[in-house]
Amino acid sequence: TGLDPLLDQLVGICIYTRNQKGSYIPLNHIGYLTHEKLGGQLPLDFVAGEFKRLFEKRPEIDMFNATFDIRFLRHNQMPTVYCTWDGSIAARLMNENEPDNRLKKLHQKYVLDGKEDEFAFDELFKGIKFNLIPLDTAYLYAAHDPVVTTELCDFQRPYLTYDPTCDNMARNGMNGAAWVFHNIEMPCVEVVADMEDNGILFDFEYNRQLVTKYHKLLDERESDFNKVCEKYADKIQKYRDAHANDCKLENPINIKSTDQLAILFYDILGYELFYDKKKKQNTRSTAEEQLLKLDTDVTRSVLAYREFSTLVSTFIDKMPDCVNPNDGKVHCKFNQYGADTGR
């Protein structure tokens, strides 16, 4: 029903074995109008028992974004799942500059050679939760996913199968990438799942102290900006009078509004325009780079405000909303292999 393994509900499970049909196991579909559980679904405890029996055989299991699935199954009464090949991690190792790392797009590009369309869930169901999709329709979509996953993993296997008899630079360096995949990345999958499940306790009392402290500092910085603007009150009022019918300036000027700041900088105070090398034209920029170059009392007061504004809006005010209500923890998404900066 969503993307949070701790709060959202498991609706069904997709499985596939080579040379068989893709299968979908419905668990928690409900009627679109009645919201009553639909018939023709398997009991969760029965499915869990069968998966436990299957996993005891230790078959090879291909997945895509395995951490997500492992966590979702784990928190919905399923036995611990393991993964032997994660197509998402393999894709990053094969091409770290891949423009689109979604399963369907990768399958379309590498397995279908770009010849067919691969529709994502939102493109087909327009935001409807999957538990509201009728069983026959859900099967057509969901049973295709494990087939696509297996076909993509099969495409990747020749490139990331490690040969201990070869140098790591063999096969254009792919032998080394294969070693990393099997000895570093895949063993980390379950560790990452545990890290995300464990989460980090959030100190609400300390957050309240920070809210009081930094909102006060933010108000002081905004007051400083307004005081600086008072030095140019005559110019500002002249602009207001000239644009009385369509004046966009609030009173006092809204320091959060880039449009109002641009008017202040370029129309009222006459600052030099910023030349954008990419666009190859002058722009009315209010970005930090331009404000640092201008280095006036007004721009310095705006930068001083923004220093705390970003801290308050991005972290101090928002972090409580990120806390899981059931355990009081923040459960981060750890990007195991995907930060383009290498973090």
Beta strands, then each sheet from edge to edge (+ up, - down):
strand 1: 12-15
strand 2: 23-26
strand 3: 62-63
strand 4: 85-86
strand 5: 200-201
strand 6: 274-276
strand 7: 281-283
strand 8: 329-330
sheet 1: 1+ 2-
sheet 2: 3+ 4+
sheet 3: 5+ 8-
sheet 4: 6+ 7-
end
